[in-house]
Amino acid sequence: MNGQNRKDVVPGMEVHIVLKQDQRSGKLTKGIVKDLLTNSPTHPHGIKVRLVDGQVGRVKQILSPAR
């Protein structure tokens, strides 16, 4: 599942995000969602989130549902 719909992304789920500095390379970072930073219902590049470790990026792939 991709991360373009805000309703699909909830705190506590495991996701792959792309960080701002990794957008060119496409390198993905795995983590647990802490906060949703995008307010619109959809975003073509992925919903922007903050992970529990503080990193911020756009969701590219949802790995597991919220725990």
Rosetta blueprint (number, residue, H / E / L):
1 M L
2 N L
3 G L
4 Q L
5 N E
6 R H
7 K H
8 D H
9 V L
10 V L
11 P L
12 G L
13 M L
14 E E
15 V E
16 H E
17 I E
18 V E
19 L E
20 K H
21 Q H
22 D H
23 Q L
24 R L
25 S L
26 G L
27 K L
28 L E
29 T E
30 K E
31 G E
32 I E
33 V E
34 K E
35 D E
36 L E
37 L L
38 T L
39 N L
40 S L
41 P L
42 T E
43 H L
44 P L
45 H L
46 G L
47 I L
48 K E
49 V E
50 R E
51 L E
52 V L
53 D L
54 G L
55 Q L
56 V E
57 G E
58 R E
59 V E
60 K E
61 Q E
62 I E
63 L E
64 S E
65 P L
66 A L
67 R L
